């Protein structure tokens, strides 16, 4: 039984698709300048490739590639001055513009009937980010520690994380938006350290007053075994130790995270070399079965 391969995760498929894409754009530059519809060929091709880049069905992918090669032949004949080819391209562009205009009018009428405004791409992305942050309020029960990475096998291209410094606290950023749970953890650590720093500052200011109290007790004959200054010094020592211990743990965490970044880079370079070798084989004709139908 053949192994099912998702086309967009196949290096040979990506190589063949990009080669077709470049060839189509090159032919667009060779078209006659007279008809205005021909100037829209480049944007039309870019729109089509962007629209269908997420195809996962091998049969749909094969049909799309077949249509792309037919379009390449049509562009070539039009660049050679073939009137039928030029007319066919003009017809395709006009039909596409008409369909796009009809869809826009239909969506506008639908929005007016429903009584709401169609959100823009920026608004849609903002809503998606908000929905993602609401979903990541709590840590996932099956979530693994970032220090257990890198994963030896990943689907698709490996993402190399970035070591980010959040006001002194490190964390690994794999993708955006940032999970809300991670933001809450960072804010908690920052607030804890800030409170300790404020307490340290306050105790340092109170130490001279405590020494004055001890001097006054000595003058009035009310000295005690535990002095005011000694109590403040003990508290200062505890706070400084907690701050130093927290900074030490933060440093160790940053070093461990940096090692994860280095390991991810090594694996990414290794996988990139493997993809390059596979593409070379595809160029030389050693690999033909980039699609399994």
ABEGO torsion letter per residue (X at the ends): XBBBBBAAABAAAAAAAAAAAAAAAAAAAABBAABAAAAAAAAAAAAAAAAAAABABAAAAAAAAAAAAAAAAAAAAAAAGBAAAAAAAAAAAAAAAAAAAAAAAAAAAAAAAAGBBBBBAAAAAAAAAAAAAAAAABBBAABBBAAAOBBABBBEBBBBBBBBBBGGBBBBBABOBBBAAAAAAAAAAAAAAAAAAAAAAAAAAAAAAAAAAAAAAAAAGABBABBAAAAAAAAAAAAAAAAAAAAAAAAAAAAAAAAAAAAAAAAAAAAAAAAAAAAAAAAAGABABABBX
